[in-house]
Amino acid sequence: MQLPDFASICYLASECEVMHNDTMRTTVTLDDDAYEVAMLCARGKGITLGAAISEFVRQGQEARFLEPSPSPRLKRLPNGMLVARARGRVITSEMVKAALEEDDD
């Protein structure tokens, strides 16, 4: 059995990469009301159902980052995660070390 040369392997790999740069297809189950809204949007805009659902997902993702935090004590990070706002003064590791040394005395 003769093995393919390096150039053939590289060509085959580049061809495989091209074959997988297509849109992904999947099956989802939507509630009836969500399906109706998506279909109405798709028909109204003259786009596919998948494109309409993709738009809704992107809009929901953008809205998630724009909504204000539910409490003044929380702030939203750029990735959408809520964290507690800083209150009072910052305690550094040097301050902790100094306090521990005072306890040892």
Secondary structure, DSSP 8 states (H G I E B T S, - for coil): -----HHHHHHHHHHHHHHT-S---------HHHHHHHHHHHHHHT--HHHHHHHHHHHHHHHHHHS--SSTTEEE-TTS-EEE---S----HHHHHHHHHHHH-
